[in-house]
């Protein structure tokens, strides 16, 4: 048993002291000298890599215990080892968004006197999916277990899986329809859910009776507990080998080294200064079933970011000027915002796998209170916070990339991530049982272009660097829908000298069910929620949904007539409308309608990434190859890139270089003839601004930003030489 | 420590370096002598002699032009004082109708031009498309980058710049 300390809250005092030491010295836990590292750098490095190996193997083992295709197929899991104070020392690969979220959860328990009640004992299991305590969203359920050695708390082992079903108002994990916390699903708020290495029966029963698909959550819990025990035993064996004192110091030096490494890498790769960018997000729910009239049904968010790289190499991100939280499920908490920073940083700067909380200490986020990034109301819903997180951190990737271009590391410049349209489903499965699932093939969409080559096609997503769409057969086992198509979406990457990676579209036939609820989220409407870089265009990321109810597909199949396998390239008349009869649906905004049944056809597309560079510099030969393989259309080749394609004897496209050169010269002069001096455009546009002659949602966006942000008000007023407040009726 | 020849860096920048070699550069530890070789490659590419101080886009450079520091297009057109937003001296095409948006997005669902317009910032002399913004109508033009030029050269490169009296 833990020998009763003088005060019951010894760990809390240690945490407070650790933070005080950091405040005073600027170094983690006051470690101004990496003594152990200096004494024996090789031992130091080996131990750090060994810790990471414990995490990687624990995660791989745990993935075999899980029943969830999200965890098994797509790796929606990460595990980590922490100091007693709750700072991450080492992590596995996987969903790197959680580098700091579990730290927040552990620290929350320590700060709230858990040592005293419900007490922290060897073999205890604590779980959490409350974003205001420390995670991104309800489906991100984390479990942590304390590590004791010779009667003393020496660390924590933690694991998090993204659950495919959370028991919310709409089926699946990201519960799109939730407008407050109370409909988001099953909450576990920093609760002790197990003792003596075993989950409590009453907790498992609570899961079984609150979830549409308990097998995912419950087996994921067992997988996480198994990985925590595995890491715990490995750490205890390591401490037997290197000694407790050495462990207590080296584990902290790893974090201080992480902090210094992050600052040094920023000084190595970037240029100090101020970087700015923005993107937007549109949400359209007017007339859609299930939305309560708690806020405006349709709205537009602006997401401006100002990044400062200081001369000591610290990266500061400022979200001043963005929008307030709302009665929707896309709010985010500081924990989620940390997560967005990490999932991006681990791809751009600390990719050698040794990322830990040290890197968190070398960055800073300014999250204005009351905005969606830092709601001042803990009852708001965060179920689909990725809808705003991904566009925001796509801006961050473009700002970082501009610093890489300035410093000369062009191979690191990457236009980055875009939003990740989720599809959640539930109802009656093909086996006649209730089911609920998030479809995670969205983990393999298109990436932004690089500064030296095209983006990745159907192989990237910002939130899980191990992008994988999973096998069709596995998905078909878990849902009452059959794939009748999975195809590249031509022109889905943003145009540029280098084009964004393309995404794909899935076409499904609903089968063996008369009650299938489909709900989509995390995709913008009416506006693109990404951008290009250095002349590249944004990817077209406001695609509508196309479906057919009661189609004649069985009849067509019987007569061996051609079916529809994708929506085609004519946005005004889809391939579904050409080939199938039935009630055709083309829907803007989140897809949420009456349940579907056997014979319906439904399509869902993911996003490509933004482009890089001037379209008139694109390589004609690569473009001919792209047209031949369905990544670009012939119209795009000539109309956007100015590339003239002939056909060889077999009908394959071949670039006509002379004709291209002539055509591009014409396009360049037409460009110059069309363009106007910016000053002239501003003078005319200023009249429109003064009259606030904008759509209601645009006016509301400005008014909200002005109300919340003095800086936005000043910048807007200065730029247009108007009084922003009076222009938009803000007191 | 890795280090690469000017020729390799020139091919890397031009996107013509074979992928296996590019891949190795991406995976290796970074070459700390990259910056001045990179600038020398770009200096060799542009047709003018003003010394480049800092690239800020694919074809956009801050350079020392006499005793001024200006933002300059690769064709030589100057956008004035590097501390000011070069876009304000550029030419612009605004795509704020279905027809204009269709030219760039022939096969996709389009944004609602009441909510978003595409702004193309172009060199008024050579017509190079330097930056694209996708913004709500009325949204102020973004000042993308304000580098701490002196701090960068002094503290990070260890080669302080001569004090320049005039900017614009």
Interface residues (C-beta under 8 A of the other chain):
Chain A: X267 X268 X269 X271 X272 X273 X274 X275 X276 X277 X278 X279 X280 X282 X300 X302 X311 X402 X405 X406 X407 X408 X409 X410 X411 X412 X451 X452 X453 X490 X491 X492 X495 X497 X498 X526 X527 X528 X530 X531 X532 X534 X535 X536 X537 X538 X540 X542 X543 X544 X569 X570 X571 X612 X613 X614 X615 X616 X633 X635 X636 X639 X640 X668 X669 X671 X672 X674 X675 X676 X677 X678 X679 X681 X682 X685 X688 X689 X694 X695 X697 X698 X701 X702 X715 X716 X719 X720
Chain B: X9 X12 X13 X15 X17 X19 X22 X25 X26 X30 X32 X34 X35 X37 X38 X39 X54 X55 X56 X57 X58 X59 X60 X87 X88 X89 X90 X91 X92 X93 X94 X103 X104 X105 X106 X107 X108 X109 X110 X111 X112 X114 X115 X116 X118 X120 X121 X122 X124 X126 X127 X128 X129 X130 X131 X132 X133 X134 X135 X136 X137 X138 X139 X140 X141 X142 X143 X144 X145 X146 X147 X148 X149 X151 X152 X155 X156
